[in-house]
Amino acid sequence: MTHKQALDDPQIAAVAWRRFRRIMAWMALVGAICVGLALLFLHWRSGDMPIHMVIATILGVWLTFMLGTGLMALAFLSSGTGHDEQVMDRLKDEVPLDD
């Protein structure tokens, strides 16, 4: 019988995904603060803004922030749970180490 590792173990996966959701919730709040700061800066530099510019700024800043945060959090989730060590490198014997 094989031993479950990393995210294959339901207990480890549950803890890891709970941590991921908690990190993303906090980062959503930080992203909202960044949106507010961006809107304040734009208002300070250019005065009143059209509603379309406000909506575009909100969506652009927040979605960009969340995309970067999500990808980085997934990389840490994968590495922190040992999931990366389970990958088999099928080409390691075919590629010479010395050039």
C-alpha positions, 0 to 999 in steps of 0.5 A: 500500500502506498503512503499518501503524500502532500496534497494527496492526503485529505488532511494536508490538502484541507489545511493547505487550501484553508490557508490559501483561502485565508491568505487570499481573503487578506490579500483581497482586503489589501487589494481594495486598499491599493485601489483606494490609494490609486483612486486617491492619487488619480483624483489628486493628480487630475481632479474629478474623473469620469465614471468609466475611468473609475471603474477601469481603475478599480477593475485594473488595479484589483484584478492585477493585484489578485492575479499576482497574489493568487499565482504566487500563493499557489506557488507557495502552496505547491512548494510548502506541501511537498507537492513539487517533490512528487514530480518525476523528471523523465528527462534527467537521465537524457540531459548531460550535466557537463557541457 
